[in-house]
């Protein structure tokens, strides 16, 4: 069973998947920082100084100074500002993956264009008929 597991774990697809998963996690961290630290502050400033991470609704009806204060008080909250950040992060990751896949597809198309196209093989009965024709000509 251990040998089977080693064989499974060392197959190319599993290793590629592991590398992709690790790179995806690292990329996600970069995108989160881009959204939270670079994109959202100017957007919040344009919208009148709104900090999206502090946009929430306290379900107990109380007013709290911040989301942290509401959490410390044990209030249930709907954190729609954090959700907006997550949606923007998703859109950026999805767009980056779209560009990556589009580039890979374009490279694959170029590879296929470089390979000369083989004419389709003739059916066996046609080959036999051509051989008979050639023999009759002789």
C-alpha positions as YAML, in Angstrom:
chain: A
units: angstrom
residues:
- id: 1
  name: UNK
  ca: [0.00, 0.00, 0.00]
- id: 2
  name: UNK
  ca: [2.89, 2.34, 0.79]
- id: 3
  name: UNK
  ca: [4.45, 1.66, -2.61]
- id: 4
  name: UNK
  ca: [1.11, 2.33, -4.31]
- id: 5
  name: UNK
  ca: [0.83, 5.63, -2.47]
- id: 6
  name: UNK
  ca: [4.38, 6.64, -3.47]
- id: 7
  name: UNK
  ca: [3.62, 5.75, -7.08]
- id: 8
  name: UNK
  ca: [0.42, 7.81, -6.95]
- id: 9
  name: UNK
  ca: [2.05, 10.79, -5.20]
- id: 10
  name: UNK
  ca: [4.99, 10.92, -7.60]
- id: 11
  name: UNK
  ca: [2.97, 10.90, -10.81]
- id: 12
  name: UNK
  ca: [3.45, 14.03, -12.84]
- id: 13
  name: UNK
  ca: [-0.15, 15.24, -12.53]
- id: 14
  name: UNK
  ca: [-0.16, 15.09, -8.73]
- id: 15
  name: UNK
  ca: [3.14, 16.96, -8.44]
- id: 16
  name: UNK
  ca: [1.93, 19.57, -10.95]
- id: 17
  name: UNK
  ca: [-1.27, 19.97, -8.97]
- id: 18
  name: UNK
  ca: [0.67, 20.42, -5.73]
- id: 19
  name: UNK
  ca: [2.90, 23.07, -7.28]
- id: 20
  name: UNK
  ca: [-0.15, 24.85, -8.73]
- id: 21
  name: UNK
  ca: [-1.90, 24.76, -5.37]
- id: 22
  name: UNK
  ca: [1.10, 26.27, -3.56]
- id: 23
  name: UNK
  ca: [1.55, 28.97, -6.21]
- id: 24
  name: UNK
  ca: [-2.18, 29.69, -6.09]
- id: 25
  name: UNK
  ca: [-2.00, 30.25, -2.34]
- id: 26
  name: UNK
  ca: [0.95, 32.61, -2.75]
- id: 27
  name: UNK
  ca: [-0.80, 34.42, -5.60]
- id: 28
  name: UNK
  ca: [-3.93, 34.74, -3.48]
- id: 29
  name: UNK
  ca: [-1.91, 36.46, -0.74]
- id: 30
  name: UNK
  ca: [-0.50, 38.93, -3.26]
- id: 31
  name: UNK
  ca: [-3.94, 39.66, -4.70]
- id: 32
  name: UNK
  ca: [-5.43, 40.14, -1.23]
- id: 33
  name: UNK
  ca: [-2.70, 42.65, -0.42]
- id: 34
  name: UNK
  ca: [-3.25, 44.39, -3.75]
- id: 35
  name: UNK
  ca: [-6.97, 44.72, -3.08]
- id: 36
  name: UNK
  ca: [-6.79, 45.63, 0.61]
- id: 37
  name: UNK
  ca: [-3.68, 47.81, 0.59]
- id: 38
  name: UNK
  ca: [-3.53, 49.34, -2.90]
- id: 39
  name: UNK
  ca: [-6.94, 49.37, -4.62]
- id: 40
  name: UNK
  ca: [-9.48, 49.81, -1.85]
- id: 41
  name: UNK
  ca: [-7.94, 52.86, -0.05]
- id: 42
  name: UNK
  ca: [-8.16, 55.12, -3.14]
- id: 43
  name: UNK
  ca: [-11.63, 53.80, -3.97]
- id: 44
  name: UNK
  ca: [-12.71, 54.49, -0.40]
- id: 45
  name: UNK
  ca: [-11.20, 57.98, -0.59]
- id: 46
  name: UNK
  ca: [-13.08, 58.73, -3.83]
- id: 47
  name: UNK
  ca: [-16.29, 57.51, -2.18]
- id: 48
  name: UNK
  ca: [-15.86, 59.93, 0.73]
- id: 49
  name: UNK
  ca: [-13.31, 58.22, 2.99]
- id: 50
  name: UNK
  ca: [-15.10, 54.88, 3.26]
- id: 51
  name: UNK
  ca: [-13.04, 52.02, 4.73]
- id: 52
  name: UNK
  ca: [-14.58, 48.92, 3.19]
- id: 53
  name: UNK
  ca: [-13.23, 46.66, 5.93]
- id: 54
  name: UNK
  ca: [-15.36, 48.58, 8.42]
- id: 55
  name: UNK
  ca: [-18.63, 48.27, 6.52]
- id: 56
  name: UNK
  ca: [-20.89, 45.96, 8.49]
- id: 57
  name: UNK
  ca: [-24.35, 45.62, 9.94]
- id: 58
  name: UNK
  ca: [-24.67, 44.64, 13.59]
- id: 59
  name: UNK
  ca: [-27.61, 42.27, 13.87]
- id: 60
  name: UNK
  ca: [-28.31, 43.16, 17.49]
- id: 61
  name: UNK
  ca: [-29.27, 46.73, 16.50]
- id: 62
  name: UNK
  ca: [-26.51, 48.37, 18.57]
- id: 63
  name: UNK
  ca: [-24.01, 50.90, 17.23]
- id: 64
  name: UNK
  ca: [-20.33, 50.04, 17.62]
- id: 65
  name: UNK
  ca: [-17.29, 52.20, 16.92]
- id: 66
  name: UNK
  ca: [-15.74, 49.58, 14.67]
- id: 67
  name: UNK
  ca: [-16.08, 46.03, 13.45]
- id: 68
  name: UNK
  ca: [-13.46, 45.00, 16.01]
- id: 69
  name: UNK
  ca: [-15.54, 46.53, 18.80]
- id: 70
  name: UNK
  ca: [-18.64, 44.70, 17.59]
- id: 71
  name: UNK
  ca: [-16.74, 41.41, 17.51]
- id: 72
  name: UNK
  ca: [-15.32, 41.98, 20.99]
- id: 73
  name: UNK
  ca: [-18.86, 42.63, 22.25]
- id: 74
  name: UNK
  ca: [-19.89, 39.31, 20.73]
- id: 75
  name: UNK
  ca: [-22.34, 40.87, 18.31]
- id: 76
  name: UNK
  ca: [-23.34, 38.96, 15.20]
- id: 77
  name: UNK
  ca: [-22.47, 41.05, 12.15]
- id: 78
  name: UNK
  ca: [-22.91, 40.96, 8.41]
- id: 79
  name: UNK
  ca: [-19.54, 42.11, 7.06]
- id: 80
  name: UNK
  ca: [-20.48, 43.29, 3.60]
- id: 81
  name: UNK
  ca: [-17.35, 45.45, 3.26]
- id: 82
  name: UNK
  ca: [-15.12, 42.38, 3.65]
- id: 83
  name: UNK
  ca: [-17.35, 40.60, 1.14]
- id: 84
  name: UNK
  ca: [-16.82, 43.42, -1.37]
- id: 85
  name: UNK
  ca: [-13.05, 43.04, -0.89]
- id: 86
  name: UNK
  ca: [-13.32, 39.27, -1.44]
- id: 87
  name: UNK
  ca: [-15.36, 39.76, -4.63]
- id: 88
  name: UNK
  ca: [-12.78, 42.20, -6.01]
- id: 89
  name: UNK
  ca: [-9.99, 39.74, -5.13]
- id: 90
  name: UNK
  ca: [-11.88, 36.95, -6.91]
- id: 91
  name: UNK
  ca: [-12.34, 39.07, -10.03]
- id: 92
  name: UNK
  ca: [-8.62, 39.88, -10.14]
- id: 93
  name: UNK
  ca: [-7.62, 36.21, -9.69]
- id: 94
  name: UNK
  ca: [-10.17, 35.07, -12.28]
- id: 95
  name: UNK
  ca: [-8.94, 37.68, -14.77]
- id: 96
  name: UNK
  ca: [-5.29, 36.71, -14.20]
- id: 97
  name: UNK
  ca: [-6.16, 33.04, -14.75]
- id: 98
  name: UNK
  ca: [-8.11, 33.97, -17.87]
- id: 99
  name: UNK
  ca: [-5.04, 35.75, -19.27]
- id: 100
  name: UNK
  ca: [-2.80, 32.82, -18.34]
- id: 101
  name: UNK
  ca: [-5.06, 30.23, -19.98]
- id: 102
  name: UNK
  ca: [-5.54, 32.47, -23.02]
- id: 103
  name: UNK
  ca: [-1.76, 32.74, -23.41]
- id: 104
  name: UNK
  ca: [-1.33, 28.99, -23.02]
- id: 105
  name: UNK
  ca: [-4.04, 28.33, -25.62]
- id: 106
  name: UNK
  ca: [-2.37, 30.75, -28.03]
- id: 107
  name: UNK
  ca: [0.96, 28.95, -27.57]
- id: 108
  name: UNK
  ca: [-0.78, 25.58, -28.12]
- id: 109
  name: UNK
  ca: [-2.40, 26.89, -31.31]
- id: 110
  name: UNK
  ca: [1.01, 28.00, -32.59]
- id: 111
  name: UNK
  ca: [2.43, 24.54, -31.85]
- id: 112
  name: UNK
  ca: [-0.38, 22.94, -33.83]
- id: 113
  name: UNK
  ca: [0.17, 25.35, -36.72]
- id: 114
  name: UNK
  ca: [3.85, 24.33, -36.88]
- id: 115
  name: UNK
  ca: [3.02, 20.64, -37.33]
- id: 116
  name: UNK
  ca: [2.22, 19.80, -40.96]
- id: 117
  name: UNK
  ca: [-1.20, 18.31, -41.35]
- id: 118
  name: UNK
  ca: [-1.22, 14.65, -42.38]
- id: 119
  name: UNK
  ca: [-3.67, 13.69, -45.10]
- id: 120
  name: UNK
  ca: [-6.29, 11.28, -43.79]
- id: 121
  name: UNK
  ca: [-5.56, 7.61, -44.46]
- id: 122
  name: UNK
  ca: [-7.55, 6.09, -47.29]
- id: 123
  name: UNK
  ca: [-9.97, 3.32, -46.45]
- id: 124
  name: UNK
  ca: [-8.57, -0.17, -47.06]
- id: 125
  name: UNK
  ca: [-11.05, -0.95, -49.83]
- id: 126
  name: UNK
  ca: [-9.88, 2.08, -51.84]
- id: 127
  name: UNK
  ca: [-6.26, 0.99, -51.48]
- id: 128
  name: UNK
  ca: [-7.16, -2.48, -52.75]
- id: 129
  name: UNK
  ca: [-9.06, -1.03, -55.71]
- id: 130
  name: UNK
  ca: [-6.06, 1.16, -56.61]
- id: 131
  name: UNK
  ca: [-3.76, -1.88, -56.46]
- id: 132
  name: UNK
  ca: [-6.12, -3.84, -58.76]
- id: 133
  name: UNK
  ca: [-6.26, -0.90, -61.17]
- id: 134
  name: UNK
  ca: [-2.48, -0.63, -61.25]
- id: 135
  name: UNK
  ca: [-2.15, -4.40, -61.88]
- id: 136
  name: UNK
  ca: [-4.70, -4.22, -64.70]
- id: 137
  name: UNK
  ca: [-2.76, -1.35, -66.32]
- id: 138
  name: UNK
  ca: [0.38, -3.51, -66.37]
...
